[in-house]
Amino acid sequence: MNLRKKYKQLFKGKTRSNDVKLISENIAADKEFKETVGMIYQGAMGGNQMVDEINDELGDYYEDVMKSPNDKIKNAFANLRSQMYEPAENVAGAAKELLDLLG
């Protein structure tokens, strides 16, 4: 058995779980992500529907959030995105829920 094959067997799966853990920690601590959600919350509190911001700005974080093992953050993120065409008060409530989870 060559060294490369032995290394792969030894570390198989460990890198992936560590990467997922880092992604999860990073998305919850990502300042720009929190600012984006906060901007959507503030706009919705002001009566704006925030369709473009939810679709474009929040959409940039989709893959990172979905890779996160934190189901509460994933569900709150999906809920906020599903409120895109709903009244501003619904958007604000969903954004607040996600902000509370992000800390």
C-alpha positions as a Markdown table, in Angstrom:
| # | Residue | x | y | z |
|---|---|---|---|---|
| 1 | Met | 0.0 | 0.0 | 0.0 |
| 2 | Asn | 1.4 | 3.3 | -0.9 |
| 3 | Leu | 1.6 | 6.3 | 1.4 |
| 4 | Arg | -1.0 | 8.3 | -0.5 |
| 5 | Lys | -3.6 | 5.5 | -0.2 |
| 6 | Lys | -2.8 | 5.0 | 3.5 |
| 7 | Tyr | -3.2 | 8.8 | 4.1 |
| 8 | Lys | -6.6 | 8.8 | 2.4 |
| 9 | Gln | -7.8 | 5.9 | 4.5 |
| 10 | Leu | -6.5 | 7.4 | 7.7 |
| 11 | Phe | -8.2 | 10.8 | 7.1 |
| 12 | Lys | -11.2 | 9.7 | 5.1 |
| 13 | Gly | -14.3 | 11.6 | 6.2 |
| 14 | Lys | -12.5 | 13.7 | 8.8 |
| 15 | Thr | -11.8 | 16.6 | 6.5 |
| 16 | Arg | -15.4 | 16.8 | 5.4 |
| 17 | Ser | -16.8 | 16.8 | 8.9 |
| 18 | Asn | -14.3 | 19.5 | 10.0 |
| 19 | Asp | -15.1 | 21.6 | 6.9 |
| 20 | Val | -18.9 | 21.4 | 7.6 |
| 21 | Lys | -18.2 | 22.4 | 11.2 |
| 22 | Leu | -16.2 | 25.4 | 10.0 |
| 23 | Ile | -18.8 | 26.4 | 7.6 |
| 24 | Ser | -21.5 | 26.2 | 10.3 |
| 25 | Glu | -19.4 | 28.2 | 12.7 |
| 26 | Asn | -18.5 | 30.7 | 10.0 |
| 27 | Ile | -22.1 | 31.3 | 8.7 |
| 28 | Ala | -23.3 | 32.0 | 12.3 |
| 29 | Ala | -20.3 | 34.3 | 12.9 |
| 30 | Asp | -20.2 | 35.9 | 9.4 |
| 31 | Lys | -20.5 | 39.6 | 9.9 |
| 32 | Glu | -21.6 | 40.3 | 6.3 |
| 33 | Phe | -24.3 | 37.7 | 6.5 |
| 34 | Lys | -25.6 | 39.2 | 9.8 |
| 35 | Glu | -25.5 | 42.7 | 8.2 |
| 36 | Thr | -27.5 | 41.5 | 5.2 |
| 37 | Val | -30.2 | 39.9 | 7.4 |
| 38 | Gly | -30.2 | 43.0 | 9.5 |
| 39 | Met | -30.6 | 45.3 | 6.5 |
| 40 | Ile | -33.5 | 43.2 | 5.3 |
| 41 | Tyr | -35.1 | 43.4 | 8.8 |
| 42 | Gln | -34.7 | 47.1 | 9.0 |
| 43 | Gly | -36.1 | 47.6 | 5.5 |
| 44 | Ala | -39.1 | 45.4 | 6.2 |
| 45 | Met | -39.7 | 47.2 | 9.5 |
| 46 | Gly | -39.9 | 50.4 | 7.4 |
| 47 | Gly | -42.6 | 48.8 | 5.3 |
| 48 | Asn | -40.5 | 47.7 | 2.4 |
| 49 | Gln | -41.1 | 44.2 | 0.9 |
| 50 | Met | -37.3 | 43.7 | 0.3 |
| 51 | Val | -37.8 | 41.3 | -2.7 |
| 52 | Asp | -34.6 | 42.2 | -4.4 |
| 53 | Glu | -32.5 | 42.0 | -1.3 |
| 54 | Ile | -33.9 | 38.6 | -0.3 |
| 55 | Asn | -33.4 | 37.2 | -3.7 |
| 56 | Asp | -30.0 | 38.7 | -4.6 |
| 57 | Glu | -28.2 | 39.5 | -1.4 |
| 58 | Leu | -29.5 | 36.6 | 0.7 |
| 59 | Gly | -29.2 | 34.3 | -2.2 |
| 60 | Asp | -25.4 | 34.7 | -2.2 |
| 61 | Tyr | -25.3 | 32.8 | 1.1 |
| 62 | Tyr | -27.6 | 30.0 | 0.1 |
| 63 | Glu | -24.9 | 27.3 | -0.4 |
| 64 | Asp | -23.0 | 28.1 | 2.8 |
| 65 | Val | -26.2 | 28.1 | 4.9 |
| 66 | Met | -27.4 | 24.8 | 3.3 |
| 67 | Lys | -24.1 | 23.1 | 4.1 |
| 68 | Ser | -24.4 | 24.1 | 7.7 |
| 69 | Pro | -25.4 | 21.3 | 10.1 |
| 70 | Asn | -27.5 | 23.8 | 12.1 |
| 71 | Asp | -31.0 | 23.0 | 11.2 |
| 72 | Lys | -32.5 | 25.9 | 13.0 |
| 73 | Ile | -30.5 | 28.4 | 11.0 |
| 74 | Lys | -31.3 | 26.5 | 7.8 |
| 75 | Asn | -35.0 | 26.5 | 8.5 |
| 76 | Ala | -35.0 | 30.2 | 9.5 |
| 77 | Phe | -33.1 | 31.1 | 6.4 |
| 78 | Ala | -35.5 | 29.1 | 4.2 |
| 79 | Asn | -38.5 | 30.7 | 5.9 |
| 80 | Leu | -37.1 | 34.2 | 5.3 |
| 81 | Arg | -36.5 | 33.4 | 1.6 |
| 82 | Ser | -40.1 | 32.0 | 1.4 |
| 83 | Gln | -41.5 | 35.3 | 2.6 |
| 84 | Met | -40.0 | 37.2 | -0.4 |
| 85 | Tyr | -43.4 | 38.1 | -1.9 |
| 86 | Glu | -45.3 | 38.4 | 1.4 |
| 87 | Pro | -46.2 | 41.6 | 3.3 |
| 88 | Ala | -43.3 | 43.5 | 4.9 |
| 89 | Glu | -44.4 | 42.5 | 8.4 |
| 90 | Asn | -44.0 | 38.8 | 7.5 |
| 91 | Val | -40.5 | 39.5 | 6.1 |
| 92 | Ala | -39.6 | 41.4 | 9.3 |
| 93 | Gly | -40.7 | 38.6 | 11.5 |
| 94 | Ala | -38.8 | 36.0 | 9.5 |
| 95 | Ala | -35.7 | 38.2 | 9.5 |
| 96 | Lys | -35.9 | 38.8 | 13.2 |
| 97 | Glu | -36.1 | 35.0 | 13.8 |
| 98 | Leu | -33.0 | 34.4 | 11.8 |
| 99 | Leu | -31.2 | 37.3 | 13.5 |
| 100 | Asp | -32.0 | 35.9 | 16.9 |
| 101 | Leu | -30.5 | 32.6 | 15.9 |
| 102 | Leu | -27.3 | 34.3 | 14.7 |
| 103 | Gly | -26.9 | 36.1 | 18.0 |
